């Protein structure tokens, strides 16, 4: 066989979200893929399902999800002012009598804390799930869109409310231990190593966000002791993980990183603002660190966008390794809504084994709205991890000027196929085609023990793109691994 004119045989570099730019080990876009379990290969990642409330979808979003240590329950704080529990399904346990949505959840000293508009409630975790609630445990908070909470390295619990920081040490509650400058509003809290509490804040004129900073406080002084300027109009979310402070900021939720000890933020990823009236964000409670990887929910933060507003920056749950020099982006979950939000993301553990990411999700089709709690499949619930379909799409390969691509054969290579391991489907798209054309699907006993398929097909095109769909077994945790795709042929003159 002639040498390939197009060959893709290393997928470890992750996505670029751009169909024309990237290294040879990267790809344009993909959903639910796993390219880290076996570096260089593509495989289906862990699938997702929904948790229901009494057999139905929930009717609210959840800004807080947490699995508490004291009682081992998974708790959900709803914007409907209700608190729910449940690992595989949700059960309502209490409804707060205080004003405002529940802004988040945190465990501290055997209690569950949940702020609302101007109050903080708490639940005694040592009693039954439906008992022990004090919805107005603390009052007089400044009403703000976010009330971030953090159990810091000094052992205290901190609450952000407007320009103020409150604290609690299991004995004394102080409403104002730190006061930021006027019009600076606290959006999120994180430790910055052991020495400092990092306070992500945005400056507002009452109508718009204008600037953003991270105030560093030693938890002792009467004022903050240092600052990190973020060159965006707002702070969205922060996470201190693996020795770095990761920051999502601006109306496109661009990603910045600051090494511990530094005061300089470096932008390492930009999400393109594709439509002027569309705002992308990462909510403060929608970031999780897990085994050296950071997961975050990229959300639409307005009701103006549609699914066509950001085709190159789809909303969903993303991941990347927590090492700036090894950034590889992946989308582990992508929904189908016109616009969608992920207000909380958490890592839960089941007694039956395994871990699962769990998230609140909301989407709107401009006709109807839909709420859900989504989670990854889990062996503890006898679910087959890789049964959902993963999708890979390549860069656009273009012929040189005054040339055309003339194909003779398309090829796909994979690990020796195991009967019942799922399927691999291979597609191509040329020039300005809207839809992909199928080349081959590999599955079942008929393709067992094969490792390559060659499809002889002659096509003349100015450009080519490729798509591969991969799905694992529906009765086991076996899944296929894609090694390479290639095209043979030659370049011909257009004239």
Buried (B, 14 or more C-beta within 10 A) or exposed (E): EEEBBBBBBBBBBBBBBBBEEBEEBBBBBBBBBBBBEBEBBBBBBBBBBEBBBEEEBBEBBBBBBBBBEEBEBBBBBBBBBBBBBBBBBBEBBBEBEBEBBBBBBBBBBEBBBBBBBBBBBBBBBEEEBEEBBEBBBBEEBBEBEBBBBBBBBBEBBBBBBBBBBBBBEEEEBBBEBBBBEEBBBBBBBBBBBEBBBBBBBBBBEEEEBEBBBBBBBEBEEEEBEEEBEBEBBBBBBBBBBBEBBBBBBBBBBBBBBBEBEEEEBEBBBEBEBBEEEBBBBBBBBBBBBEEEBBBBBBBBBBEEBBBEBBEEBBBBBBBBBBBBEEBBBBBBBBBEBBBBBBBBBBBBBBEEEBBBBBBBBBBBEEEEEBBBBBBBBBBBBEBBBBBBBBBBBBBBBBBEEEBBBBBBBBBBBBBEBBEBBBBBBBBBBBBEEEEBEEBBBBBEEEBBEEEBBBBEBEBBBBBBBBBBBBBBBEEBBBBBBBBBBBBBBEEEEEE
